[in-house]
Amino acid sequence: MIRHRPLLIVLLLLTLLATASAAPIWTHNASDRVTGVAISMDAGTIALSADHLRLLDRTGAERGNTWPVDALAVSKDGSRVAVGSAEGVRLLDRNGTELWSRGPGPATAVAISQDGKVVAAGTGQGALQVFNATGGLVGSAILDKKVQGSVVGVAIDNSGSTVAVVDERASFIYSRAGKLLGRNERWTPLSVAIAGNGTVAMIGQAGGVAFVRGNGTLRNEVRTGTRVTSVAISRGGDLAASGDEAGMLAAYGTGGTQLWNMTAPGRVTGVGVSENGTRAGAAWTDRSLRVLDANGTVLATETLSGTPTAFAFSADGRYLVVGCQDGTTALFPAGGPGAPRPTATTANATRARASSSLNATTVPAPAGNLTAIAGTAATNRTPSPPNGSISSPVTGISALPGENSSGQVTATASPLVPATNETLGIATLETLPRPAGAMPLTACMIALGAICAMYRLRIR
């Protein structure tokens, strides 16, 4: 056994390398602490609040940079972003263009329906307001006419029909029109989520979690003795998750029965659940990030560069976005089967005439994380042909698998038929990240070389 100890040490190091965490798809830097993040179904729209509201696309590029906000929500289709601030509530498009605003504020919590056509906002005076796609007020309510506490959280179902609200004293279920369906006063509410189909809401409390039916009646209550600051629930309510200040992530099935739990150092800063109830994820203040399946099996782990302060899980279960104390925000693949293929799209800035080829297009790609590449292309003629159609497709996409020192890949495209008008080529390149835990080739070669060297020494 002693004779082979050096070999065992090398094999152990090899194993550690093989289970190392993969790099994020991208990292964004702000000048202040990130206080909130939200993400669309496919990660095509990501919102974060730090020094300002910043709107990003899937590649991490900024689409918009506006004023500071206190609350934010992104529609699942990514077309609309609702924000709350001291001035009130606003609805923006994915580029940050304001569609409407309503005040006075402050709006302390916001939620938005799946298609972005219904927005619910809670105020610092303990009121609920529900708006339609054009900003028309379709429902409103004062949560408690005797004691007007600030609204802590708001959640809305996919259709925008049912709204769950919590203030500093109780939880409430309302219809879109502002009709009270039910009220529960148990422990102090801290967080809220609602199933996409509106059948059940989940309330995080100072002592456990409660599950409330869509008609407002209490379904189940689980006492944990800890402050549950983050909750999430799937579309059908068959998987829910809670995170507390003691560092416990717990999962619940239909009816609120606890399925499993795990604890990590630090406190849980955010949890998420996929729409179909197959995955859950969470971030901890020890800078760890985990994705688990519905049975509690760990699919992926990451170590963050900073202390997480905000967390969001895409509804399709494929992406995680985490904001940190140091102002960084990172997008990660969720890992496991069906892990995402982040796509970067760019329009070639050079117009080509006659039979000349389009110049090389450079597309950002995750440095150190690229293993393969694919491409497609198309062109628009300018001006359009007399019949208004789009013609002259681009072919000849070529790419260099691999990466260079700047973490970019290049591709060129040429017109199939020589065009008499200017041609603008658009290339879409898809980077395929290594699965979490994949070992870089260089590390494999170093480890293999070390093993061979030890064998040679032992033979001598």
Secondary structure, 3 states (H helix, E strand, C coil): CHHHHHHHHHHHHHHHHHCCCCCCCEEEECCCCCCEEEECCCCCCEEEECCCEEEECCCCCEEEECCCCCEEEECCCCCEEEEEECCEEEEEECCCCEEEEECCCCEEEEEECCCCCCEEEEECCCEEEEECCCCCEEEEEECCCCCCCCEEEEEECCCCCEEEEEECCCEEEEECCCCEEEEECCCCEEEEEECCCCCEEEEEEEEEEEEEECCCCEEEEEEEEEEEEEEEECCCCCCEEEEECCCEEEEECCCCCEEEEEECCCCEEEEEECCCCCEEEEEECCCEEEEEECCCCEEEEEECCCCEEEEEECCCCCEEEEEECCCEEEEEECCCCCCCCCEEEEECCCCEEECCCCCCEEEECCCCCEEEEEEEEEEEEECCCCCCCCCCCEEEEEECCCCCCCCEEEEEEEECCCEEEEEEEEEEEEEEECCCCCCCHHHHHHHHHHHHHHHHHHHC
